Amino acid sequence: MYLAGAAAVCCVVSIAAFELLMGATVVALIFTRREWRLPPIWLPLALFFGLTIVSLAACGQWRNGFPQVKKFYVYLMPFLIVAAFRTARQLRWVALGWALAGSLSSAWALNQFYNKWEDAKDAHVDFYKAYVADRITGFMSHWMTFSGGMMMALLITAAVIFFSTDRRWIAWLVCAGALISVALIAAETRSVWLATAVGGAYLIWFWKKWALIAIPVLAGILLLINPFELGDRMISVFKPHGDTDSNAHRAMCRAIGWQMIKAHPLLGVGPEQVGPQHLEYLPPGTRLPLPTGYYGHLHNIYFHYAAERGVPAMLALMWLIGRALFDFVGAVRRHPANKWVLHGAIAVIIGILVGGYFEVNLGDSEVLGMFLAVLGCGYVAVMEEECKA
């Protein structure tokens, strides 16, 4: 239990520690002869794995596509959580660990933000243009990975604050949540802003509906005061600063993905083949050069997995997520005792699905690992209530 919980928490700290602790958990479960339990997501997951292998075989690029096969290891996470934990009470320590790790990473990220602000001022360069291309990362290697992890840490922290009956740690969790919120805003990742707002709105709706006004009020304050040009970043959703913002790049990625899907609807172009082949699937009439940005993936989980591995594989992944969402919504209605776990897991799923339209968030092992750990936590709560019934 301790190893599995530490692995889950390390998703927002270190990918190496996360994977090592996962391996140690497997060894511990085997040697202690712990009972393995299978959550119902095993069937769509097995289908997703199988279709990935078939796609890889069809494209023939075994060496290039093998990293996606190695990533199957990360998908062990929900099974480890379900095997290691038995009660929602035990899961509270994982939630506290995420809050602590998230607040420490956020504190380091805010220090990075201050240094970047000072560097831009000393160099007499436009902070917006300099910062958007090189944002805060906390303990992670990229701002998208950092933002995705902080979104989930914040939503879980909020779920504990709103719905947990154990109030011993609430004051500290409020402080941790506030710190993570500030860092998440400072990261200026617009897709994660939206994903966090939607997932947070879900939690607030079931907590105190009147408090929903806080979301548009906060957005309005940031837009009007425009601290550190955050208002400009919000406006860029509708009025981008040319190639500095990724609006045109994201649209081009979706257009390329659609061409790939039309050409290879069943098996896609193959794992890890979107980047090498993207120039072969430009929409008719496309003018070069393409909008500035990274074309190694399609910045959209729906287009990317359908284009890379085929529509059936993408639907299998959506079946997995949809099944978990269905099970958690049903459980929180039938058994409200563990609602902080279930509401938190539902909010995280909503956030991942919303953010996934603008980024391949499940392509990052850190984000994927934490997301799967959250699903595992949700199923621990479901199974606990089923045993009581």
C-alpha positions, 0 to 999 in steps of 0.5 A, a space after each residue: 500500500 505504501 509503495 503504490 501510494 508513493 508511486 501515485 504521488 511521485 507522478 507529479 515529482 519524478 517520472 523515474 521515481 514513479 516507475 521504480 516505485 511501480 515496479 517495487 509495488 508489483 514485486 511486493 504484491 507478488 511476494 505478499 501474495 496480495 489478492 489482485 482485483 480487476 476493475 471493469 476497465 480491463 476489457 477496453 484496456 485490453 482491446 486498446 492494447 491489442 489494437 495498438 499492436 495490430 496498428 504497429 504490425 500494419 505499419 511495420 515500424 516496430 523499432 520506432 513504435 516500440 516506445 508506445 508498447 513500453 508505455 503499456 507498463 504505466 497502465 498497470 497503475 489502476 490495478 496496483 492501486 486497486 490491489 494495494 488499497 481497500 478503503 477510502 480512508 487509506 486513500 486520504 493519505 494519497 490525496 494529502 500526498 498529491 496536495 503536498 507534492 503539488 504545493 511544493 512543485 507549485 512553489 518551485 514553479 512560482 520561483 521560476 516565474 519570478 526569475 523569468 519575469 526579472 530576466 525579461 525585464 533586465 533584457 528589455 524584451 516583451 515578457 509575453 512573447 518570451 514567456 509563452 515559449 518558455 513557461 514554468 515547469 515546476 518539478 516537470 520537464 514541460 509546462 504542459 506536463 506540469 499543468 496537467 498534474 497540477 490540475 488533477 492535484 487541485 481537483 482532488 484537493 478541492 474534492 477533499 476540502 468540499 466533501 471529506 468528513 475528516 476535517 483535520 487537514 482542511 486548513 492546510 489543504 486550503 493553503 495548498 490548493 491556493 498555492 497550486 491555483 496561483 501556479 496553475 494560473 501563472 503557467 498560462 496553459 489555456 487548455 488546462 485553465 478551461 479543463 480546471 474550470 469545468 472540472 472545478 465547476 462540477 465539484 462546486 455544483 455539488 458542494 455549493 451551487 452559489 459559489 460557481 460565481 467565483 469562476 467568472 468573477 476570477 476570470 473577470 478580475 484577471 482580464 481587467 487587472 491583467 497582472 503579468 499580462 494574464 489578461 492578454 493570454 485569456 484574450 488570445 483564445 479569440 485574438 491570438 498574437 500571431 504565431 506566438 500563440 498556438 491557435 493556428 498550429 492546433 487547427 492545422 494539427 486537427 486538419 492533418 489528423 482528419 486527413 490521416 483518419 480519412 486515409 487510414 480509419 481502421 488502423 491509423 498511420 501507426 504508433 509514433 508515425 504522426 510526426 514523420 508522416 504529417 507532411 504527407 497528409 496536409 489538407 488541400 490548399 495548404 500553404 507552406 511554411 506551416 504555423 509554428 509549433 510541434 508536429 510530433 503529435 496532433 495536440 488532441 487525444 481524439 484526433 491523435 489516437 484515431 489518426 495514429 492507431 485507428 478509430 477503433 483504438 480511439 473508441 476503445 480508449 474512450 470506452 475505458 474512460 467512459 466506463 470509469 465515469 459511468 461507474 463513479 457517477 452510479 456509485 456516488 448516487 448509490 453510496 455517498 459515503 465515499 463521495 470525496 473520492 468519487 467526486 474527485 475522480 469524476 472531476 479529474 475525468 472531466 478535466 482530462 476529457 476537456 483538456 484532451 481536445 487541445 493537447 495529447 495530455 494522456 501521452 505524457 507518462 506523468 499525466 497518464 500515470 496520475 490519471 490512472 491512479 485516480 481511476 484506481 482510487 475511484 474503483 477502490 471506493 466503488 469496491 468498498 461500497 459494494 463489499 459493504 452492500 
